[in-house]
Amino acid sequence: MKIKPKKKLGQNFLKDENILSNIVDSGNLVKGDTVLEIGPGTGNLTKKLIEKEPDKVLVVEKDKELSQLLKKKFGRKVEVINKDILDCYNDFKFERPIKVFGNLPYNISTKILVSFIKMKNLNKFFDKFIFVFQKEVADRILASENTKNYGRLSIVSSWKLNISKINDIDPKYFYPVPKVWSTLITLKPKSKFEKIKEIKNLEHVTNIFFNQRRKKIKKPMKQLFKNFYSISEKLRLNLDLRPQNISIEDYLKICKVYENLNH
């Protein structure tokens, strides 16, 4: 049965054997692992995952037609969940942290990532994420301070995750062929990270800063705090810097001050 990728679901199926193997190898699967795959499509990556003989393979596929195809193709080797991952990402809580694979739909990839980051006890339930993103999104996730791609996504991602780039992927290895390159990255939840009360506060703080990324940080600091001069001095922030010059650690400190003043 020939399945036509659906544009509205952001479907681009990976078809190259070497790249599929590279994705699986990046997960360092061992005996006893439970594996979750997001958006398996026609099951090209799923097949490679099954070959590694993990204890359990779960796949979440929103497309009903594809879900039926996967059930027919793999039978009892996989558990097919016909849902939107954004509705069920919170359901996967096993005794051992699981590994999550996904050639993520371009249109919701950042939403998927941030949904996982927002979870409490992330490292208790998830060992590693092995994700393919649109290259432009991956560049923003991986970016460090003092670079043009550094922003809200870089800060929120690095706050709770150790991130590594594996490689870029040429569009020709997908069907249909997208107009952009993709990037394979791994994201491992940190066991220790700076505690803040609510991630929405970090999102709010970084939003205010990066909505004015070309302005000096005096303006967003003034927006957030009445006594912004004394807070800047206390945090040793140079108000002549721009948002991309501020470290993740400093954004977390700013967030904590904001939380203490507003809650």
N, C-alpha and C positions, 0 to 999 in steps of 0.2 A: 504494500500500500504506500503510494507516494504522498508524503505529507508536505503541504505547502506552508512555509514559515509565515506566521502572522505578524505583520508590521506593527499592529497596535499593541502586541505583547512584547515587542522589542526582540523578536526571535532571530538569532543568527547562529546556526549550528556549526560547531567545530568538526572538521572532517579529517584533519591530518593525523595519522597514527603516531608519528614521533612527538608531536605537540601534546596529544592526549596522554601519551606515556609520561612525558615530562611533567604534566600537571599532577598525575597520580604519584609519581616519584617524589614530588615536592611535599607530599603529605606524610612521607616516611611511615607508611602503614605497617603495623605489627599485629601479630596474632592477638585476638581479643578485642580489637578496635571495633567500635560502632561508627558507621559512616553515614553522613547525611549529605545528599546532593540536592542543590537548589536549581530548578529549571533544567532538568536533564534532556529536554527536547526529544530527539529520536533515540537516545540511549547510547551514543557513541562513547561518552566518558563513563557511563554506568557500567558498560561491558568491561572496560579496563579495571574499574574498581572491583567488580566481582571476581576478576581473575586473581586479585591479590588475596582473596579468601578472608575478608574480615568477618567478624562474628555476625554482624547485621548491617544491611544496606537499606536505608530509607531514602526515598526520593519524593520531593515535593514538586508537583507539576500542576499549574493552574489550568492549562489547556486540557479539556475533557477528552478530546480526540487523541491527543498524545498520551494521556494517562492510560487509556484503553490499549493503545499500541504497546506501551511499556509492560503492562500486565501480561499481554499476549506473548511478548518477546522474552520476558525473563521469569514469568511464573512466580514460584515461591522464593526465588533467589533474592527478590527485592520486595519491600513493602511500599506500595505506591499510594501517596497521599494527594488526592485531587483537590488542592486548596491553593490560595494565594499565600506565599511565604509570609507576607506582612500580616496575615491573620493568624498564623500559627507558629511563628518563630519562637514563641515563649513556651511551647509545649514539649520541647526536647530536653528533658531533664533525667538523665540516666545516672547510674551509680558511679560510672567512670566518665570523665570528660570525653566528648566525642569530637571527631574531625569533620569539618564541613567543607565541601567542595562546591564550586559553582562557576559556570560561565554565565555571569549575571546579565540579565536583560538591561541594556543600556539605559532605558528610560526610568528604571527604579533602583539602580545599583546603589546610589548613595543612601536612599531611604532604607534599603535592606541593611547596609552596614551600620548606620546610625541606630537602627532598631536594636541590633545586637549590642552595640556599645551601651545603650541605655539600660540594659538588663543588670540587675543586681547579681552578685556572685557569678559573674561571667566566666571566670577561670575555673569555677567549680563544675560547670556544665560543658564548657567548650575547651578543647585542647589546642585547636589550631583551625584557622580559616584559610583555605587555598582558593583564591578568587581570581577570575579574569575580569578586569574592568576595561572600559574604554580608556585609551592611553592618557587622554587629557584629565580624566578623573583620577587615575592612578598617580599621575604627576602631582596633583593637588594633595592626595593622601600622603605621599612620600616626602613632600617638600619640607625643607627646614627654614628657619628664620633667615632673613636677609636675601630671600629669593622671590622672584615674581609670582610663583605658584603657591607660596605660603599663605595660608588663610584659615578660615574657620574649620574646614574639613581636616586640614593638617593637624590642628590643635586638638580637636575633639578625638581624632583617631589615635594620635600618639599619646594622649593622656592615659588610655587604658590598654594600648596594644603595642607590642614590639613588631615593627613592620619591615619586611625585606622584599626587595624587587628580585624576581627570578629572571624574567626576560620579556622583551616586546614581541608581539605576534603580528605578522604581516596579514592584512585583510584577505589575501588570496586563500588563506586556510579556512575561511568561513563560507557557509552557504546560507543565504545569499551573501555576496561579497559586500561588506560595509565600506563606507567612504573613509573610515578612520582606522588607525592602528589600535591594537589592544595591548594590554600588559598583564602578565601573571605576577601576582604578589602573594606573599604569605603574611598572615597577621596572627600573632600569638598573644592571648590575653596575659597581662601582667598579674603577678600575685600581689605585688605591692605597687600602689599608685596613690597620688595625693587625693585625700578624701574631700569631696565637696558635698553640700546638702542635696543639690538637685542639678542634673545636667542641663536643665532648661536655663539655669542661671549662667552657666558657662556659654551656652548658645547665645543668650541675650547680650552678655558682655562682648563676646567676639563679633556679634552682629553689628553692634554699635561702632566698634573699632573699624571693622573691614568694610562697612558701608561708606566709609570715608578714608579709604586706604591711602589716598594721596595726601591727605591732610596730616599735620603734626598731631601727636596723640594728646596734646593739650585740649583739643576740642572734644573728643569722646570722654576724656577724664572729667571735663567740666559738665558734660551731659549726665554722667553717672553719679558724680559726687559734688555736694555743695562745697565742702572743704577740700577740693581736689589738690590744692597746693601742698597742704600738710600730708595728705595721703601719698602723694607723689614722692615727697621727701622721705617719708617713712619707708616706702618701697624702693627707694633709690632709683626712681624712674626719671629719665631725661625727657622732659616734655617737648623737646625739639625733634625727637625721633618720630618715625612713622610706624604704623601698625605692623608692617612686615619685619621691623627691626626688634620687636619685643619677643622674648623667649616664651616657650610654652609654660615654663615654671612661673614666669612673671604674670602671665594671663591667669594662671590658677590662683596666684596670690591676690590679684585684683578681684577675681571672682569671690574669694573668701571674704575679703573686706566688704564687698557689695552684699553678700549674704548676711553677714553679721549686722550690717546697718539696716537691712530691709526685712529681717525675719526675727 
